[in-house]
Amino acid sequence: MADVTHLEEKIKRLKKTLSEKRQKDLGASGSLELRTFQKQLKRLQRRRRVLLDFMQRGTKAKTEKAETESKSEAKPVAEKPAASAAGKEAKAG
């Protein structure tokens, strides 16, 4: 989570710098410097989005795993060996 907050801080600073540059260079909308700031901003936003998606998938997988484990624990374990033992006795007898 610290990585996400770190990226969000970088994005805020970059947005502030970008808006200041736009105000300063009002006439030069296609300047090279503005384009590099915009590219960097998009790159950081994409990294943040990917990281958040990755973290959400990880927590989702953990919760699903916990749910399946709790379901398997809820099933009585004693029934399975008894059923197999009864099947063996039927084959033998």
C-alpha atoms as one frame of an Amber mdcrd trajectory, in Angstrom:
protein
   0.000   0.000   0.000   2.957   2.300   0.591   3.861   2.018  -3.091   0.408
   3.253  -4.097   0.552   6.258  -1.791   4.052   7.027  -3.037   2.836   6.955
  -6.637  -0.157   9.123  -5.773   2.152  11.728  -4.228   4.294  11.723  -7.362
   1.195  12.137  -9.513   0.025  15.108  -7.433   3.404  16.827  -7.748   3.538
  16.156 -11.463   0.017  17.487 -12.002   0.915  20.645 -10.111   4.074  21.123
 -12.164   2.184  20.443 -15.374  -0.518  22.989 -14.572   2.140  25.591 -13.719
   3.915  24.925 -17.014   0.640  25.232 -18.917  -0.086  28.589 -17.311   3.420
  29.802 -18.061   3.459  28.543 -21.657  -0.136  29.366 -22.520   0.638  29.993
 -26.190   2.925  26.994 -26.702   0.499  24.122 -26.126   2.560  21.616 -28.088
   5.902  22.285 -26.469   8.243  19.371 -25.976   8.490  19.953 -22.233   4.718
  19.783 -21.749   4.499  16.585 -23.759   7.185  14.927 -21.642   5.320  15.909
 -18.460   2.074  14.540 -19.879   3.730  11.267 -20.869   5.302  10.929 -17.446
   1.955  11.629 -15.791   0.188   9.003 -17.887   2.938   6.483 -17.140   2.647
   7.058 -13.386  -1.138   6.829 -13.480  -0.946   3.573 -15.413   1.584   2.127
 -12.916  -0.694   3.132 -10.028  -3.725   1.554 -11.691  -1.842  -1.677 -12.449
  -0.524  -1.860  -8.898  -3.989  -1.348  -7.430  -5.455  -4.015  -9.718  -2.684
  -6.404  -8.726  -3.287  -5.775  -5.047  -7.044  -6.242  -5.445  -6.539  -9.521
  -7.284  -4.211 -10.674  -4.516  -6.697  -9.899  -1.769  -9.496 -11.438  -3.816
  -7.487 -14.623  -4.275  -6.693 -14.735  -0.562 -10.355 -14.369   0.398 -11.417
 -17.023  -2.113  -8.738 -19.378  -0.804  -9.886 -18.770   2.763 -13.492 -19.444
   1.760 -12.613 -22.734   0.062 -10.539 -23.790   3.076 -13.385 -22.989   5.438
 -15.795 -24.980   3.245 -13.470 -27.963   3.196 -13.097 -27.791   6.978 -16.873
 -27.645   7.362 -17.312 -31.002   5.593 -17.086 -33.973   7.935 -13.872 -35.845
   7.305 -15.099 -39.065   8.939 -17.578 -39.834   6.148 -14.954 -40.314   3.457
 -12.957 -43.125   5.150 -16.149 -44.865   6.283 -17.540 -44.906   2.774 -14.334
 -46.310   1.325 -14.176 -48.973   4.060 -17.771 -49.995   3.338 -16.935 -50.282
  -0.358 -13.955 -52.527   0.399 -16.108 -54.778   2.609 -18.716 -55.081  -0.133
 -16.056 -56.119  -2.649 -14.558 -58.651  -0.238 -17.884 -60.122   0.856
